[in-house]
Amino acid sequence: MTNEQIKRLNEIEKEIRKIAEEMGLTTTETEFEIVSSRKMIESMAYRFTTNFSHWSFGRDYDKQKTIYEHHGAGIPYETVWNSDPPKAFLVETNPVILNILVMAHVYGHVDFNRENKYMRSAADYMDLAREARNAETRFRGYERKYGLDEYEQTIDSAFSVCWHLPPDLLSEQEDEETLRERLIDMKQSRIRSIQKREFHKDKSEIEQLKQEISELQQKTPPIPRYDILRYVLEKSPKPLADWQKDIISTIRDQTKFFEFQKRCKLLNEGWATYVHLHIMRRLYEENLISQEEHIEYSKFHSKVTREQTKTLNWYNVGLKLYQDLVYRWDRGMHGKEFRESKDPDKWVTFDRKAHKGIEKIFEVRKNYTDRMAIEEFFDEAFIRDAEIYLWNEEIDPQTGEIKQVIAEDDPEKIRRTLKSYFSLYGTPVITIEDGNYKDNRELYLKHEFTGQELNPVFESGALENLYYLWGRPIHLETVELERDAAGRPSGARKLIHSFDGKNHNIEKYKLEEW
Amino acid sequence: MPVRKGSEYKEKGKRDAKRHREKQKNVVKKEIKKIVSESSIITRKKGKKVKIPIKEIVIPDFKPGNRQDNGENTQAGIGQGKGKKGDVIGRRPGTGQDPGKPGNVPGEDYIESEVDIEEIIEMMLEDLGLPNLEEKEDVAKLEAISGHKISGIRRSGPNVLLEKKRTSKQGIGRFYAYLESLKDETGKDELTCFTALMEANGNLGEAISLIEDGIKPQCEEVEPFPILSNEDLRYMDIKEEKTYHSNAVIFAMMDISASMTTDKKYLARSMLFWINEFLKNIYEHVEVRFIVHHAKARLVDEDSFFKTGETGGTRCAEAYSLARSMIESHYPTKSWNVYLFHFSDGEDWDVEATMNETKKLINDVKVNMMGYGEIRLDGRPFSSGLKRAFEKELPVRSVEINDLNVIVGEKNHPFLGIVIKDKDHIFPAIQEFLKKERWKA
């Protein structure tokens, strides 16, 4: 990139920030670093500008690099870190107009990360980029000192279970003893209030509560917990070395940070796309980009927002969502009156001239997570307009090939599936039931069955890895479906999969209800 | 300026990517037994690449999957586009369509990848090679030029090899010698003599006449220059560097008689395919001769060896005797390392003749190794089986190694027999046949 071009990018950056502010966005000084495509790909694989060393990052780097350098696909263009100040990369070999587009897009993210309630609560983790750099140095020492095998096994194991976080990321902040005390306090005040009664002093209820208190005093965890790595750090009988604890807690922090982002992915990308669309139009109107550049930009834009047959394109659906909201709230197409007039013919002309569209999307970007937005706004009309469907695979009996087939185009069923997917965010819910199982410091986990079985091969591997962190037998309770000849579920068994460090053992119990 | 050039960076991903590939290789190594017994490899069309499933290593985690299909379930997801229920949006090969796909190992996903046969061989046979390989006395034919080496300085040679430093040193020496003799001859001062010598371009006779003609000194000091005569030229002497290889010849022999069913022949071919590929790979000068036999034996080329199928009775001795006459005429054991690998189902019409030929090969011809693989698919020993005759007639002992029944000869009796019962025996049997350290010490 020439100095002339860098100068121009700086001028346009100023303009972009100005337009963003005129739009009502929150901006802050943002660092744009011009890097090689390799550096960009690398930072995408390592999740930060730099991070500790691990083969899985190398694998992702290798794969992405090959796709880009040998097939010319997967052109890397956008990464932005929600750090303070925010930081983004521009690829030096990308066309200038693509870099301008990226800057416009990044200012959308900057606003979202600063304004969205949920992303704001991730602000505690803003230093993670810097910490990742420090982790790189520290971990290099661990690798040298304790050997590659132990180093990798520790990271592999932590990665195996790191996504098991509380459904509400802001819960489980207190440590186990504080939680225990709080729970016991609650029960004791119940006892006191019963004792204060003049009548109905139910002895048996008090006995019951006392019993529960004594259980709480002994039990670990006192109530089922979700955060597996945290529990390992607090309670593992292994014992883990300090350097291993450092690795585990670093991975836990990083994962938690990404989990915040994951839960607003649709809204965040949609917002940034909505913003860049607006900013790019303004830049063109103000003659800051030429007509040729505008055509080139439009090509990139439609490529980025293209519908994908086998996955949801966040950029596409997110943008459509905001555009839909603007349209509907500008015309007042919401609320009781609108719902009751559910006649498609009337929708076309329905207009209460409310002009609340922009206000509405600012509110959504401030207060919503993806799950909330899907629940509220993904109605039949939207799902149909966005052409969202569910697909699955069928084996072609003639060729043995696997066919990918549209399985569902009924908006209501799609909505239900999207809702359940976004409430779990793809990770099955597993709770820690008992950290002192059989009074032997064995770990007992329970999978909350919601109709989806666990992949048994990966389950075995994950149990083995968790064993490495816990050092004592692990038990996982889950459910296995019985199927009829057509493969449809016809019954279920409770299944307890145990691993004792050497052998896997599976016990099955017939379930009457499931 | 918020937009600025990033600093230089070192490619961190490279090292970690290498580590991932190492891990992949280790996985392939673990699967090598299955890959080696894969029929598509030996029946492939020409070319060195084979497709084998290589796993992309992933970290196992708790994730959705169909238990009944061992997690190898069909996928499902959300997508976008025009279309209605039942429309096909894509296809991929089914798992059942790839018979060579190794079984499930926790936490590993497959991607199909092209791999060089060389690479498989490398992974497959790390410590293997030809057992009993000897340095043969008469190796003249086997030299290979591996480079050049300066071995000294000589007085003649091509211009490119002119050794300039030494040559000019000689020339400067000659300059001073000429200068001294000019002074002696003419009695003139050094500068006059130098000027003359320079004007005469180093020709002594001409310089003398120039001095006699009264040349005046034209410079202030003597600046020596090399005066070269042919005898001053120095050339580098180079010698070709040669490495000496002990040549080896392999006789690959296979029974193609009626009793060798397709399945048996497949096992024999697999074994010989890998032995052949492997040896060609590590030894530059290995020759492989192919002999097929039923009641008669004949020499064939590589292609037909792996394709021929015939019927008829079985006389193994025919093949051994053909090999022996080839050795005597073309590959005398004085200069050649000779290896024989023979695969049959143990059926032989004339066991006695075969034993005699074997003994001749080992005791008289003194081949380096005689390998025999007996393919027994039914697991039932033939009552007239060759293996049993070998056990009885040769100084060998029977051992169980890696689930294999192996008969091994003494050190001075390099015979190795292996019973191969199924595909799974291919890899361990190759390991036994090519154990470099066997019969050492």
Contacts between the chains, C-beta under 8 A, distances in Angstrom:
chain1	res1	chain2	res2	distance
A	1	B	5	7.6
A	6	B	1	7.7
A	6	B	3	6.2
A	6	B	4	7.3
A	6	B	5	7.0
A	9	B	3	4.5
A	10	B	1	4.8
A	10	B	2	6.8
A	10	B	3	4.9
A	13	B	2	5.6
A	13	B	3	5.5
A	29	B	2	6.4
A	30	B	2	6.0
A	31	B	2	6.0
A	31	B	4	7.9
A	32	B	2	5.7
A	32	B	3	4.3
A	32	B	4	7.4
A	33	B	4	6.6
A	33	B	5	7.6
A	33	B	6	4.1
A	34	B	3	6.9
A	34	B	4	6.8
A	34	B	5	4.9
A	34	B	6	5.6
A	35	B	6	4.1
A	35	B	9	7.4
A	36	B	6	8.0
A	36	B	9	7.8
A	38	B	11	6.3
A	38	B	13	7.7
A	39	B	6	6.6
A	39	B	9	5.3
A	41	B	13	7.6
A	42	B	9	8.0
A	42	B	11	7.0
A	42	B	12	6.3
A	42	B	13	4.5
A	45	B	13	6.0
A	46	B	12	7.2
A	46	B	13	7.3
A	50	B	12	6.6
A	53	B	12	7.2
A	53	B	15	7.0
A	53	B	16	5.6
A	54	B	16	6.2
A	55	B	16	5.4
A	55	B	17	8.0
A	55	B	19	4.2
A	55	B	20	4.3
A	55	B	23	6.0
A	55	B	57	7.4
A	56	B	16	8.0
A	56	B	20	7.2
A	56	B	57	7.8
A	56	B	58	7.8
A	56	B	59	6.2
A	57	B	13	6.8
A	57	B	16	5.3
A	58	B	13	5.6
A	58	B	14	7.6
A	58	B	15	6.9
A	58	B	16	2.6
A	58	B	17	3.7
A	58	B	18	7.0
A	58	B	19	5.8
A	58	B	20	4.8
A	59	B	16	7.6
A	59	B	17	6.7
A	59	B	20	4.0
A	59	B	56	6.8
A	59	B	57	6.8
A	61	B	13	3.3
A	61	B	16	6.9
A	61	B	17	5.6
A	62	B	13	7.0
A	62	B	17	3.8
A	62	B	20	6.6
A	62	B	21	7.6
A	63	B	56	7.8
A	65	B	13	7.3
A	89	B	6	7.4
A	90	B	3	7.0
A	92	B	5	7.8
A	103	B	3	7.7
A	156	B	59	5.6
A	159	B	59	4.6
A	159	B	61	7.6
A	160	B	59	5.5
A	160	B	60	5.9
A	160	B	61	5.3
A	161	B	61	6.8
A	161	B	62	7.4
A	163	B	61	6.7
A	164	B	62	7.3
A	307	B	80	3.9
A	307	B	81	5.1
A	308	B	79	6.5
A	308	B	80	6.1
A	308	B	81	7.9
A	309	B	79	4.9
A	309	B	80	7.1
A	309	B	81	5.3
A	309	B	89	4.7
A	309	B	90	6.5
A	310	B	77	5.9
A	310	B	79	4.8
A	310	B	89	6.8
A	310	B	90	6.4
A	311	B	77	6.3
A	311	B	78	6.9
A	311	B	79	6.3
A	312	B	78	4.9
A	312	B	79	7.3
A	312	B	80	6.6
A	313	B	80	6.6
A	316	B	80	6.7
A	317	B	80	7.3
A	386	B	80	6.6
A	387	B	80	5.2
A	387	B	81	5.6
A	387	B	82	6.1
A	387	B	83	7.9
A	388	B	78	6.5
A	388	B	79	7.6
A	388	B	80	5.6
A	389	B	78	7.5
A	389	B	79	5.9
A	389	B	80	7.2
A	389	B	81	7.4
A	389	B	83	6.4
A	389	B	85	7.9
A	390	B	76	7.0
A	390	B	77	7.4
A	390	B	78	6.0
A	390	B	79	7.7
A	391	B	76	6.6
A	391	B	77	5.9
A	391	B	78	7.6
A	391	B	79	5.2
A	391	B	89	5.9
A	392	B	74	6.4
A	392	B	75	7.3
A	392	B	76	3.9
A	392	B	77	7.8
A	393	B	74	3.4
A	393	B	75	5.4
A	393	B	76	6.8
A	394	B	74	6.9
A	395	B	74	7.1
A	395	B	94	5.7
A	395	B	96	7.9
A	396	B	91	7.8
A	396	B	94	7.5
A	399	B	94	7.7
A	400	B	93	8.0
A	400	B	94	4.4
A	400	B	96	5.1
A	400	B	97	4.8
A	401	B	91	5.4
A	401	B	92	7.2
A	401	B	93	6.1
A	401	B	94	5.3
A	401	B	97	7.2
A	402	B	74	6.2
A	402	B	91	6.7
A	402	B	92	5.1
A	402	B	93	7.2
A	402	B	94	4.9
A	402	B	95	8.0
A	403	B	88	5.2
A	403	B	90	7.6
A	403	B	91	5.5
A	404	B	75	8.0
A	404	B	88	6.8
A	404	B	89	5.1
A	404	B	90	3.9
A	404	B	91	6.7
A	404	B	92	7.5
A	405	B	86	6.4
A	405	B	87	6.9
A	405	B	88	5.5
A	405	B	89	6.9
A	406	B	79	7.7
A	406	B	83	5.1
A	406	B	84	6.6
A	406	B	85	5.5
A	406	B	86	6.4
A	406	B	87	4.7
A	406	B	89	6.2
A	407	B	76	7.0
A	407	B	85	6.9
A	408	B	85	6.5
A	409	B	83	7.4
A	409	B	84	5.4
A	409	B	85	4.9
A	410	B	85	7.9
A	414	B	78	7.8
A	417	B	78	7.4
A	418	B	78	6.9
A	421	B	78	7.4
A	426	B	63	7.9
A	427	B	62	7.6
A	427	B	63	7.5
A	428	B	62	5.4
A	428	B	63	6.7
A	428	B	64	6.3
A	430	B	62	5.8
A	447	B	62	7.1
A	452	B	64	4.3
A	453	B	64	7.0
A	453	B	65	6.5
A	453	B	66	6.2
A	453	B	67	4.7
A	454	B	62	5.7
A	454	B	63	7.0
A	454	B	64	6.7
A	454	B	65	6.3
A	454	B	67	7.4
A	455	B	63	5.4
A	455	B	64	6.5
A	455	B	65	2.4
A	455	B	66	7.7
A	455	B	67	7.8
A	455	B	71	3.7
A	455	B	73	7.8
A	456	B	65	6.9
A	456	B	67	5.0
A	456	B	70	6.1
A	456	B	71	5.5
A	457	B	60	7.5
A	457	B	65	7.4
A	457	B	70	6.0
A	457	B	71	4.3
A	457	B	72	8.0
A	457	B	104	5.0
A	457	B	105	7.8
A	457	B	106	5.5
A	457	B	107	7.4
A	458	B	60	4.3
A	458	B	61	6.1
A	458	B	62	7.0
A	458	B	63	5.7
A	458	B	65	6.7
A	458	B	71	6.3
A	458	B	106	6.9
A	458	B	107	6.2
A	459	B	60	7.6
A	459	B	62	6.1
A	460	B	60	7.3
A	460	B	106	4.7
A	461	B	59	7.9
A	461	B	60	2.6
A	461	B	61	8.0
A	461	B	106	3.4
A	461	B	107	3.5
A	462	B	60	4.7
A	462	B	61	5.2
A	462	B	62	5.2
A	462	B	107	7.9
A	464	B	60	7.7
A	464	B	106	6.9
A	465	B	59	7.5
A	465	B	60	6.6
A	476	B	62	7.9
A	480	B	67	5.1
A	481	B	67	7.1
A	481	B	68	7.6
A	483	B	68	6.0
A	487	B	68	7.7
